Every structure is written in structure tokens, then in C-alpha cells.
């Protein structure tokens, strides 16, 4: 269920402070020519994978009376801190700019990729991105397991058999619980369960749509009701599901545009630094095509949005950003 929700506001703020302090130094390093060094990926970090697609777009959105900062972030998959850096709440009738572009982590021919630091799920079909949705993943103290899995079960209106450890936590917090939660509006699994071949972990819906885009589950991957409905009808048993951990993602699009996305490190697995980004760019043969001042700025801001960093683009900021082509939804052609 996830009774403790980690929006990562604290982590993001800490990252902004820590990396912001290093920002000036990073730019000086680049200017000094160290940016051309063939650095190796630092130990104890996940390597930067170079993808080829970006989901989402940048667009204007008119706030309605039911919207809050959290509900907008949950719906579109843009961090609250990036949407509203001053901590304000939107007012009905306001027009705000949504930027929910995300680098699609990896590029399998077929299957699902979930990148924990991004809180994003990507679907690939025939080697191309076919869908992307924000998700909630495991809390820092109750992690979503990384690895390669297969879909083992597809269940409509699932019954939740509450694991003893989750029941104990609920009881400690004074939350009424039972060993079994039947299908219905009180079931936190929602109406669809996509079970993986690993210890009760699965992808499922929710009875609280505003609980999406958090680090707040007991290990499962949680989607909005609308998103899980689309995903459920586009997958099959045996399909691959890769759960990965890439706080920094790089993408080279077919038209030559280059994007980097810098996310927080909620499980403290280690964040690739500027040298690691240079190494990944060098290996991909694109090091000379990157504006390294802009890349360094995107890396240290840790704002969870894909930012354009190639030499041909304008500065990518909230005041002027190019739009990546939005990925379509997949075609239709038990922890928690």
C-alpha cells in the first residue's frame, strides 16, 4: 500500500544543494579542458545507458478546481519541486507549463523497462517506445527489487493477501488491517494485477490515483487506474520486465538531438558524475556534439526532466524548451 510516501522532496532538495555547490566548479573543470578527458565510470555506480527515445512533451495546462500540486505531478509525471519550485499551490484557471519529458531507459526489442530513480515505466514494441507512464516504486526502506523478470500472472479484480510484515507495520501505525482484502474500492491493488515471477512482486493499479509518482510502495510498482488498464491489455504472460536503476540517463534521437536526464538517488546506489557522462558520450561517439556547459547544468540540477544538451539546440529551460515527440500509449492490435 505505501502509507509512508516519499516524494523525494527532501532528497531532491539535498541533491540540489550538494550538486549546486559543485556547479561552478564543474563548469570551471570543463573550461579548463578536463571535460575532454576519457574518464572511467566511478566505482559503485550504475553505468549510464544511452537510449534513443524520449517520452512526453512540454505543453500548457489549465488548472481545474480539483487539481493540486501533488495530483498534477502524479498525473503527468513531473516532479512537484520542478513544477512549483517555490512550494506554491496552483489556482483554478491558472495556466502552467508541464514538462514531462523523460529519457527512455534502455531499448529492448520487446517488453517493459522500469527505471526506479525516474519513477517511470516504459513499454517497447519492435524496438521502439510504445508507451510511458509515471509509477510509484518501493520506499527507500522497502525497495523495489532490481533485475530481469517475466510476467507470470494477469488478474482482474485481484484479492490482496496481505504479507505479515505489511500487516505488522499497519498495526504499528494504528491502521485497521486484515489478512485478506477482497476486490473492491478498499483494495489498494486496484482492479488489475500484473504479477512477476519474483516473490509476490507485481505491477498493479491503485484506489488512490494521487499516490502515483512517489517512492512509497512496499516493493511493487503502482500505476494509475487508467495507465494500468492500458498496460494490462497490451502485455502477455512471459513478457520481459526489466527493473533498472539509472539516476542519469542519456538519449541520442534519430534526428541528432541529444538529451540527458538527471534524477535523484533514492536508494543511495551512487550517482554517475560528469566524468561518467563524458565516458558514456565518448563511447557513443557523441562527445563532440554536446554542449558541456549545458550538460553540466542539467546534471547538477537533478530536476528529473530530460534536457536537451546538443550543440544545435537552444538552452533548455523552463522559459524556452524544445519539445520531444510524445510516445503513444501501447496499442491493443502481491506485495504492494
C-alpha positions as CSV (number, residue, x, y, z in Angstrom):
1,X,0.0,0.0,0.0
2,X,2.6,2.6,1.0
3,X,1.4,4.5,4.0
4,X,4.6,6.4,4.0
5,X,5.0,8.5,0.9
6,X,8.4,9.7,-0.2
7,X,8.0,12.4,-2.9
8,X,11.8,12.8,-2.7
9,X,11.4,16.4,-1.9
10,X,14.0,16.1,0.8
11,X,16.3,14.1,-1.3
12,X,15.8,16.4,-4.3
13,X,16.5,19.4,-2.1
14,X,19.6,17.8,-0.7
15,X,20.8,16.9,-4.2
16,X,20.2,20.5,-5.4
17,X,22.2,21.9,-2.5
18,X,25.0,19.4,-2.8
19,X,25.3,19.5,-6.6
20,X,24.5,23.1,-6.8
21,X,27.6,23.8,-4.7
22,X,29.6,21.9,-7.2
23,X,28.1,23.6,-10.2
24,X,30.6,26.4,-10.6
25,X,33.5,24.0,-10.1
26,X,32.1,21.7,-12.7
27,X,31.9,24.5,-15.3
28,X,35.5,25.6,-14.4
29,X,36.6,22.0,-14.9
30,X,35.1,21.9,-18.4
31,X,36.6,25.3,-19.3
32,X,40.0,24.0,-18.2
33,X,39.8,21.2,-20.7
34,X,39.2,18.3,-18.3
35,X,35.9,17.8,-19.9
36,X,37.8,16.2,-22.8
37,X,39.3,13.6,-20.5
38,X,38.5,9.9,-21.2
39,X,37.2,9.3,-17.7
40,X,36.0,5.9,-16.4
41,X,32.7,5.4,-14.7
42,X,33.1,5.8,-11.0
43,X,33.0,2.6,-8.9
44,X,29.8,1.6,-7.1
45,X,27.6,3.4,-9.6
46,X,25.3,2.1,-12.3
47,X,26.7,2.8,-15.8
48,X,24.9,5.4,-18.0
49,X,22.9,3.6,-20.7
50,X,22.5,5.5,-23.9
51,X,18.9,5.3,-25.2
52,X,17.4,6.6,-28.4
53,X,13.9,7.9,-27.5
54,X,12.3,10.5,-25.2
55,X,8.7,10.3,-23.9
56,X,6.4,13.1,-23.0
57,X,6.3,16.7,-24.1
58,X,6.3,20.3,-23.0
59,X,2.8,22.0,-23.1
60,X,0.5,24.4,-21.4
61,X,-2.1,23.1,-19.0
62,X,-5.1,25.0,-17.4
63,X,-5.5,24.1,-13.8
64,X,-9.0,23.0,-12.8
65,X,-10.7,23.2,-9.4
66,X,-9.8,19.6,-8.3
67,X,-6.1,20.0,-9.1
68,X,-3.3,20.2,-6.5
69,X,0.4,20.2,-7.0
70,X,0.6,16.6,-6.0
71,X,-2.3,15.5,-8.3
72,X,-0.7,17.2,-11.3
73,X,2.7,15.6,-10.6
74,X,1.0,12.2,-10.2
75,X,-1.0,12.5,-13.4
76,X,1.8,13.8,-15.7
77,X,5.0,12.5,-14.1
78,X,6.8,15.8,-13.5
79,X,8.4,16.3,-10.0
80,X,6.4,18.6,-7.8
81,X,9.6,20.6,-7.0
82,X,10.2,21.2,-10.7
83,X,6.6,22.2,-11.3
84,X,6.3,24.5,-8.3
85,X,9.9,25.3,-7.1
86,X,8.5,27.9,-4.6
87,X,6.2,25.4,-2.9
88,X,3.1,27.2,-4.0
89,X,-0.2,25.5,-4.9
90,X,-1.8,26.2,-8.3
91,X,-5.1,28.1,-8.5
92,X,-8.1,27.1,-10.7
93,X,-7.9,28.9,-14.0
94,X,-4.1,29.3,-13.9
95,X,-2.1,28.2,-16.9
96,X,1.0,26.3,-16.1
97,X,3.7,24.7,-18.2
98,X,4.0,20.9,-17.9
99,X,7.3,19.4,-18.9
100,X,7.1,15.6,-18.5
101,X,9.9,14.6,-20.9
102,X,11.8,11.5,-19.8
103,X,14.7,9.6,-21.4
104,X,13.5,6.1,-22.1
105,X,15.9,4.0,-20.2
106,X,17.2,1.1,-22.3
107,X,15.8,-0.1,-25.6
108,X,14.8,-3.8,-25.6
109,X,13.1,-5.1,-28.7
110,X,10.0,-6.1,-26.7
111,X,9.0,-5.7,-23.1
112,X,8.8,-3.4,-20.1
113,X,11.5,-1.3,-18.5
114,X,11.0,0.4,-15.1
115,X,13.7,2.8,-14.0
116,X,13.4,3.3,-10.3
117,X,15.1,6.8,-9.9
118,X,12.8,8.2,-12.7
119,X,9.7,6.6,-11.3
120,X,8.8,5.8,-14.9
121,X,7.6,2.6,-16.8
122,X,8.4,2.3,-20.5
123,X,6.9,-0.2,-22.9
124,X,8.8,-1.2,-26.1
125,X,7.4,-2.8,-29.2
126,X,9.5,-3.8,-32.2
127,X,12.5,-1.9,-30.7
128,X,10.6,1.4,-30.3
129,X,9.0,3.2,-27.4
130,X,5.2,2.4,-27.4
131,X,4.2,3.8,-24.1
132,X,5.4,5.6,-20.9
133,X,3.7,6.2,-17.6
134,X,4.7,7.6,-14.2
135,X,4.7,5.0,-11.4
136,X,5.2,4.7,-7.7
137,X,8.1,2.3,-6.7
138,X,9.3,0.9,-3.4
139,X,10.3,3.2,-0.5
140,X,13.9,3.7,0.3
141,X,13.4,1.4,3.3
142,X,11.3,-1.2,1.3
143,X,12.9,-1.3,-2.1
144,X,11.6,-2.5,-5.4
145,X,13.9,-5.4,-6.4
146,X,16.2,-4.7,-9.4
147,X,16.6,-7.4,-12.0
148,X,15.1,-9.1,-15.1
149,X,11.8,-10.8,-14.6
150,X,8.8,-12.2,-16.6
151,X,5.1,-11.6,-16.3
152,X,3.7,-14.7,-14.5
153,X,0.1,-13.6,-13.9
154,X,-2.6,-11.3,-15.3
155,X,-5.5,-10.9,-12.9
156,X,-8.6,-8.8,-13.0
157,X,-10.1,-7.6,-9.7
158,X,-7.3,-9.2,-7.6
159,X,-7.6,-10.2,-3.9
160,X,-4.8,-8.9,-1.8
161,X,-3.3,-11.4,0.6
162,X,-1.6,-9.0,3.0
163,X,2.0,-10.1,3.8
164,X,2.7,-10.4,7.6
165,X,5.4,-7.7,7.5
166,X,3.0,-5.2,6.0
167,X,0.2,-6.1,8.4
168,X,2.7,-5.6,11.3
169,X,3.6,-2.2,10.0
170,X,0.0,-1.2,9.6
171,X,-0.8,-2.3,13.1
172,X,2.1,-0.3,14.5
173,X,0.7,2.8,12.8
174,X,-2.8,2.1,14.1
175,X,-4.3,1.3,10.7
176,X,-7.0,-1.3,10.6
177,X,-5.9,-4.4,8.7
178,X,-6.9,-8.0,7.9
179,X,-5.1,-10.9,6.3
180,X,-7.2,-10.7,3.1
181,X,-8.6,-7.6,1.3
182,X,-11.2,-8.6,-1.3
183,X,-11.7,-6.9,-4.6
184,X,-13.4,-3.5,-4.4
185,X,-12.9,0.2,-3.7
186,X,-10.9,-0.6,-0.5
187,X,-8.3,-2.8,-2.2
188,X,-5.0,-0.9,-2.8
189,X,-4.1,-3.2,-5.7
190,X,-6.9,-1.6,-7.7
191,X,-8.6,-3.6,-10.4
192,X,-5.6,-5.1,-12.2
193,X,-2.6,-7.2,-11.1
194,X,0.4,-8.0,-13.4
195,X,2.3,-10.5,-11.3
196,X,6.1,-11.1,-11.8
197,X,7.9,-14.3,-11.3
198,X,9.6,-13.0,-8.2
199,X,8.4,-13.2,-4.6
200,X,4.9,-11.6,-4.8
201,X,6.1,-8.5,-6.6
202,X,3.9,-7.1,-9.3
203,X,2.6,-4.1,-11.3
204,X,-0.8,-3.0,-10.3
205,X,-3.4,-0.2,-10.1
206,X,-4.5,1.7,-7.1
207,X,-7.6,3.0,-5.3
208,X,-5.7,6.3,-4.7
209,X,-4.7,7.8,-8.1
210,X,-2.9,10.7,-6.4
211,X,-0.4,8.2,-4.8
212,X,1.4,7.9,-8.2
213,X,5.0,9.2,-8.8
214,X,6.3,8.5,-5.3
215,X,8.8,6.3,-3.6
216,X,6.1,4.9,-1.5
217,X,5.2,1.2,-2.0
218,X,6.3,-2.0,-0.3
219,X,8.2,-3.0,-3.4
220,X,5.5,-3.3,-6.0
221,X,5.1,-0.9,-9.0
222,X,1.9,1.1,-8.8
223,X,0.2,2.7,-11.8
224,X,-2.8,5.0,-12.1
225,X,-6.1,3.1,-12.9
226,X,-6.1,4.5,-16.5
227,X,-2.5,3.6,-17.1
228,X,-2.7,0.0,-15.7
229,X,-5.8,-0.6,-17.8
230,X,-3.9,0.2,-21.0
231,X,-0.8,-1.7,-19.9
232,X,-2.8,-4.8,-18.8
233,X,-4.4,-5.2,-22.2
234,X,-1.1,-4.8,-24.1
235,X,1.0,-7.4,-22.4
236,X,1.0,-11.2,-22.1
237,X,2.4,-13.8,-19.8
238,X,6.1,-14.5,-20.3
239,X,6.8,-11.0,-21.4
240,X,10.1,-9.5,-20.0
241,X,10.1,-6.8,-17.3
242,X,13.5,-5.2,-16.5
243,X,13.7,-3.1,-13.3
244,X,16.8,-0.9,-13.6
245,X,18.5,1.8,-11.6
246,X,19.8,4.7,-13.7
247,X,19.8,8.1,-11.9
248,X,21.4,9.6,-15.0
249,X,20.1,8.7,-18.5
250,X,21.3,9.8,-21.9
251,X,19.5,9.7,-25.3
252,X,20.5,10.3,-28.8
253,X,17.5,10.8,-31.0
254,X,17.3,9.8,-34.7
255,X,17.3,13.4,-35.7
256,X,20.5,14.1,-33.9
257,X,19.1,15.8,-30.8
258,X,20.8,14.7,-27.5
259,X,19.1,14.7,-24.1
260,X,20.2,14.0,-20.6
261,X,18.0,13.4,-17.6
262,X,19.3,13.7,-14.0
263,X,17.3,12.1,-11.2
264,X,17.8,11.7,-7.5
265,X,19.4,8.6,-6.0
266,X,16.7,7.4,-3.6
267,X,18.4,4.0,-2.8
268,X,21.8,5.6,-2.4
269,X,23.3,3.3,-5.1
270,X,25.6,6.1,-6.3
271,X,25.1,8.8,-8.9
272,X,27.3,8.9,-12.1
273,X,29.2,12.2,-12.2
274,X,30.3,14.5,-15.0
275,X,33.2,12.2,-15.9
276,X,30.9,9.2,-16.2
277,X,28.6,11.2,-18.5
278,X,31.7,12.1,-20.7
279,X,32.7,8.5,-20.8
280,X,29.2,7.4,-21.9
281,X,29.2,10.1,-24.6
282,X,32.7,9.2,-25.8
283,X,31.7,5.5,-26.1
284,X,28.6,6.5,-28.1
285,X,30.7,8.7,-30.4
286,X,28.8,11.9,-29.5
287,X,31.2,13.7,-27.1
288,X,32.0,16.4,-29.7
289,X,28.3,17.0,-30.3
290,X,27.4,18.0,-26.7
291,X,27.3,21.5,-25.2
292,X,29.2,20.5,-22.0
293,X,28.3,23.7,-20.1
294,X,24.6,22.9,-20.6
295,X,25.1,19.2,-19.9
296,X,26.8,20.0,-16.6
297,X,24.0,22.4,-15.6
298,X,21.4,19.7,-16.4
299,X,23.4,17.1,-14.4
300,X,23.8,19.1,-11.2
301,X,20.2,20.4,-11.1
302,X,18.7,16.9,-10.5
303,X,15.3,18.1,-11.7
304,X,14.0,14.7,-13.2
305,X,13.3,16.1,-16.7
306,X,15.0,15.3,-20.0
307,X,17.1,18.3,-21.0
308,X,18.4,19.0,-24.5
309,X,22.2,19.3,-24.5
310,X,23.4,19.0,-28.1
311,X,25.2,21.9,-29.8
312,X,22.4,22.5,-32.2
313,X,19.7,23.3,-29.6
314,X,18.8,26.4,-27.7
315,X,19.2,26.5,-23.9
316,X,16.7,24.1,-22.4
317,X,14.9,25.8,-19.5
318,X,11.5,26.5,-18.2
319,X,11.4,29.6,-20.2
320,X,12.3,28.0,-23.5
321,X,12.5,24.3,-24.2
322,X,12.1,22.3,-27.3
323,X,9.5,19.5,-27.4
324,X,10.2,15.9,-27.8
325,X,7.7,13.8,-29.7
326,X,5.3,12.3,-27.2
327,X,5.2,8.5,-27.0
328,X,1.9,6.9,-27.9
329,X,0.1,4.7,-25.5
330,X,0.6,1.0,-26.1
331,X,-1.7,-0.2,-28.9
332,X,-4.1,-3.0,-28.1
333,X,-3.6,-4.6,-32.1
334,X,1.5,-9.4,-4.5
335,X,3.3,-7.2,-2.1
336,X,2.1,-3.8,-2.8
